[in-house]
Amino acid sequence: MNNRFLQFGKEIAYTHHEKWDGSGYPEGLHGESISLLGRIMAIADVYDALISQRPYKPPFTHGEAVSFVARSKGTHFDPDVVEAFLEIHEEFRKIASDLPDLEKQDVL
């Protein structure tokens, strides 16, 4: 396996819980000190968590998840990455619809 591929995976796994405003973890990084890969994956990860059913919550609709991401612009998420997400959010809906969790309810 390509070492560069593994390095990208490590970077994503380590930084995708950081927040644009510095309130995330594990390092409390903020702004552009968070890798671009981590900033992108943060939105994908939160979107997936929101639309997925969990033992402690029902799934959000696609619209509710998009609204959450939009409201979190500049605090949780990189404003530029949020703008890019808003331009393509229907692709997220399509992917989630095409590849549903086995236990996911039809909320999209």
Backbone as CSV, one residue per row, in Angstrom:
resi,resn,N_x,N_y,N_z,CA_x,CA_y,CA_z,C_x,C_y,C_z
1,MET,0.845,-1.181,0.000,0.000,0.000,0.000,0.891,1.245,0.000
2,ASN,0.417,2.269,-0.649,1.151,3.514,-0.795,1.280,4.240,0.549
3,ASN,2.496,4.591,0.928,2.748,5.286,2.187,2.056,6.651,2.214
4,ARG,1.975,7.337,1.079,1.313,8.641,1.015,-0.176,8.497,1.330
5,PHE,-0.790,7.451,0.810,-2.195,7.177,1.095,-2.408,7.006,2.598
6,LEU,-1.537,6.241,3.237,-1.643,6.042,4.679,-1.425,7.343,5.441
7,GLN,-0.525,8.181,4.963,-0.284,9.475,5.608,-1.535,10.346,5.544
8,PHE,-2.226,10.351,4.388,-3.478,11.106,4.273,-4.509,10.580,5.265
9,GLY,-4.621,9.264,5.374,-5.567,8.668,6.315,-5.256,9.063,7.747
10,LYS,-3.987,9.046,8.099,-3.577,9.436,9.451,-3.926,10.897,9.718
11,GLU,-3.664,11.763,8.737,-3.953,13.187,8.878,-5.457,13.430,9.053
12,ILE,-6.259,12.741,8.262,-7.714,12.885,8.369,-8.195,12.406,9.732
13,ALA,-7.756,11.222,10.124,-8.202,10.659,11.402,-7.798,11.555,12.577
14,TYR,-6.626,12.160,12.510,-6.126,12.948,13.629,-6.759,14.336,13.708
15,THR,-7.160,14.914,12.560,-7.579,16.321,12.569,-9.063,16.574,12.340
16,HIS,-9.844,15.568,12.006,-11.228,15.867,11.629,-12.136,16.250,12.798
17,HIS,-11.657,16.151,14.028,-12.434,16.617,15.181,-11.984,17.989,15.669
18,GLU,-11.022,18.580,14.989,-10.650,19.959,15.292,-11.765,20.865,14.771
19,LYS,-11.916,22.044,15.361,-12.947,22.986,14.929,-12.308,24.303,14.512
20,TRP,-12.909,24.938,13.552,-12.392,26.186,12.992,-12.087,27.214,14.080
21,ASP,-12.924,27.266,15.129,-12.736,28.261,16.183,-11.760,27.820,17.277
22,GLY,-11.170,26.629,17.128,-10.174,26.159,18.087,-10.732,25.352,19.241
23,SER,-12.023,25.112,19.260,-12.634,24.408,20.389,-12.665,22.886,20.214
24,GLY,-12.054,22.373,19.160,-12.066,20.929,18.919,-10.909,20.213,19.602
25,TYR,-10.686,18.997,19.174,-9.628,18.176,19.758,-9.004,17.324,18.674
26,PRO,-7.826,16.788,18.845,-7.068,16.606,20.092,-6.115,17.747,20.421
27,GLU,-5.808,18.625,19.463,-4.804,19.662,19.703,-5.387,21.053,19.953
28,GLY,-6.675,21.241,19.728,-7.255,22.577,19.850,-6.802,23.500,18.735
29,LEU,-6.494,22.918,17.576,-6.075,23.723,16.423,-7.237,24.582,15.959
30,HIS,-6.916,25.681,15.276,-7.978,26.532,14.746,-7.595,27.045,13.360
31,GLY,-8.619,27.449,12.625,-8.419,28.037,11.315,-7.601,27.156,10.389
32,GLU,-6.758,27.807,9.612,-5.966,27.096,8.618,-4.832,26.277,9.204
33,SER,-4.666,26.301,10.523,-3.677,25.396,11.126,-4.192,23.955,11.121
34,ILE,-5.491,23.787,10.875,-6.076,22.450,10.693,-5.847,22.075,9.236
35,SER,-5.415,20.864,8.988,-5.163,20.460,7.604,-6.446,20.562,6.781
36,LEU,-6.306,20.870,5.510,-7.457,20.955,4.625,-8.200,19.625,4.582
37,LEU,-7.477,18.517,4.587,-8.130,17.208,4.601,-9.015,17.055,5.830
38,GLY,-8.535,17.471,6.974,-9.316,17.395,8.206,-10.527,18.307,8.165
39,ARG,-10.378,19.505,7.584,-11.493,20.447,7.497,-12.586,19.925,6.575
40,ILE,-12.190,19.267,5.503,-13.173,18.678,4.588,-13.864,17.493,5.258
41,MET,-13.066,16.604,5.854,-13.637,15.411,6.473,-14.539,15.766,7.652
42,ALA,-14.269,16.870,8.330,-15.121,17.272,9.456,-16.563,17.425,9.005
43,ILE,-16.781,18.045,7.859,-18.149,18.229,7.362,-18.744,16.889,6.949
44,ALA,-17.979,16.081,6.234,-18.493,14.772,5.807,-18.846,13.916,7.021
45,ASP,-18.012,13.932,8.036,-18.240,13.126,9.235,-19.482,13.595,9.992
46,VAL,-19.614,14.896,10.186,-20.771,15.424,10.910,-22.045,15.192,10.108
47,TYR,-22.004,15.421,8.808,-23.184,15.175,7.979,-23.635,13.723,8.136
48,ASP,-22.694,12.789,8.014,-23.039,11.374,8.146,-23.606,11.065,9.525
49,ALA,-22.990,11.606,10.561,-23.487,11.362,11.925,-24.893,11.922,12.103
50,LEU,-25.152,13.083,11.535,-26.472,13.692,11.684,-27.562,12.900,10.979
51,ILE,-27.306,12.430,9.767,-28.359,11.722,9.026,-28.487,10.258,9.427
52,SER,-27.572,9.797,10.258,-27.607,8.403,10.703,-28.352,8.274,12.017
53,GLN,-29.128,7.225,12.128,-29.803,6.937,13.389,-28.765,6.454,14.391
54,ARG,-28.898,6.913,15.608,-28.035,6.492,16.703,-28.928,6.040,17.854
55,PRO,-28.402,5.265,18.778,-29.231,4.837,19.918,-29.784,6.027,20.707
56,TYR,-29.093,7.154,20.667,-29.471,8.320,21.458,-30.206,9.396,20.663
57,LYS,-30.438,9.166,19.335,-31.130,10.188,18.550,-31.684,9.599,17.255
58,PRO,-32.774,10.178,16.770,-33.262,9.779,15.448,-32.412,10.471,14.364
59,PRO,-32.477,9.996,13.149,-31.708,10.639,12.089,-32.290,11.999,11.715
60,PHE,-31.421,12.932,11.371,-31.849,14.211,10.813,-32.209,13.980,9.350
61,THR,-33.057,14.832,8.799,-33.269,14.833,7.357,-32.058,15.486,6.700
62,HIS,-31.963,15.306,5.417,-30.882,15.964,4.667,-30.937,17.479,4.889
63,GLY,-32.120,18.056,4.783,-32.264,19.504,4.961,-31.829,19.978,6.338
64,GLU,-32.173,19.212,7.362,-31.758,19.568,8.725,-30.238,19.505,8.867
65,ALA,-29.625,18.495,8.262,-28.166,18.365,8.331,-27.484,19.510,7.585
66,VAL,-27.997,19.848,6.421,-27.430,20.966,5.647,-27.560,22.264,6.445
67,SER,-28.699,22.480,7.068,-28.896,23.686,7.888,-27.918,23.735,9.054
68,PHE,-27.689,22.585,9.691,-26.732,22.534,10.799,-25.341,22.934,10.326
69,VAL,-24.911,22.371,9.202,-23.587,22.706,8.664,-23.525,24.203,8.349
70,ALA,-24.549,24.732,7.705,-24.557,26.155,7.346,-24.477,27.039,8.588
71,ARG,-25.216,26.683,9.638,-25.190,27.466,10.889,-23.845,27.378,11.604
72,SER,-23.086,26.334,11.322,-21.804,26.112,12.001,-20.623,26.708,11.245
73,LYS,-20.909,27.429,10.191,-19.883,28.101,9.380,-19.137,29.122,10.245
74,GLY,-17.813,28.999,10.277,-16.994,29.945,11.023,-16.791,29.596,12.483
75,THR,-17.534,28.624,12.990,-17.321,28.159,14.363,-16.779,26.733,14.312
76,HIS,-17.636,25.790,13.959,-17.197,24.399,13.840,-16.407,24.184,12.547
77,PHE,-16.889,24.787,11.448,-16.346,24.480,10.125,-15.708,25.684,9.434
78,ASP,-14.738,25.382,8.588,-14.088,26.360,7.716,-15.156,26.998,6.824
79,PRO,-15.280,28.330,6.829,-16.296,28.984,6.011,-16.197,28.641,4.516
80,ASP,-15.002,28.532,3.986,-14.845,28.214,2.568,-15.289,26.784,2.260
81,VAL,-15.007,25.866,3.162,-15.417,24.475,2.957,-16.934,24.364,3.086
82,VAL,-17.535,25.126,3.985,-18.998,25.142,4.091,-19.600,25.649,2.783
83,GLU,-19.057,26.717,2.227,-19.580,27.246,0.961,-19.489,26.197,-0.147
84,ALA,-18.378,25.472,-0.198,-18.234,24.406,-1.198,-19.271,23.311,-0.960
85,PHE,-19.463,22.938,0.301,-20.471,21.932,0.644,-21.862,22.379,0.208
86,LEU,-22.193,23.639,0.458,-23.523,24.132,0.107,-23.765,24.090,-1.401
87,GLU,-22.704,24.235,-2.174,-22.832,24.155,-3.628,-23.101,22.729,-4.102
88,ILE,-22.658,21.734,-3.347,-22.769,20.336,-3.810,-23.568,19.452,-2.862
89,HIS,-24.282,20.024,-1.918,-24.950,19.203,-0.902,-25.902,18.176,-1.496
90,GLU,-26.447,18.421,-2.656,-27.329,17.422,-3.270,-26.563,16.149,-3.627
91,GLU,-25.276,16.262,-3.883,-24.447,15.073,-4.116,-24.354,14.238,-2.841
92,PHE,-24.289,14.897,-1.697,-24.286,14.177,-0.418,-25.593,13.414,-0.258
93,ARG,-26.709,14.065,-0.600,-28.005,13.405,-0.493,-28.034,12.161,-1.387
94,LYS,-27.543,12.310,-2.606,-27.553,11.193,-3.561,-26.690,10.035,-3.065
95,ILE,-25.506,10.335,-2.584,-24.620,9.286,-2.076,-25.265,8.580,-0.885
96,ALA,-25.821,9.341,0.038,-26.474,8.746,1.215,-27.661,7.894,0.798
97,SER,-28.383,8.331,-0.213,-29.527,7.566,-0.695,-29.090,6.290,-1.414
98,ASP,-28.016,6.391,-2.193,-27.507,5.236,-2.942,-26.807,4.213,-2.059
99,LEU,-26.248,4.663,-0.937,-25.474,3.786,-0.046,-25.984,3.883,1.395
100,PRO,-27.229,3.525,1.635,-27.779,3.693,2.985,-27.214,2.687,3.978
101,ASP,-27.220,3.095,5.255,-26.923,2.146,6.332,-28.027,1.105,6.325
102,LEU,-27.720,-0.091,6.722,-28.734,-1.144,6.752,-29.900,-0.790,7.657
103,GLU,-29.633,-0.100,8.763,-30.692,0.217,9.703,-31.254,1.628,9.510
104,LYS,-30.763,2.361,8.500,-31.212,3.741,8.296,-32.658,3.778,7.826
105,GLN,-33.408,4.679,8.425,-34.776,4.897,7.976,-34.758,5.777,6.736
106,ASP,-35.820,5.785,5.989,-35.928,6.597,4.772,-36.246,8.036,5.159
107,VAL,-35.212,8.842,5.421,-35.402,10.228,5.823,-34.892,11.206,4.777
108,LEU,-34.280,10.680,3.729,-33.730,11.578,2.718,-34.803,11.923,1.731
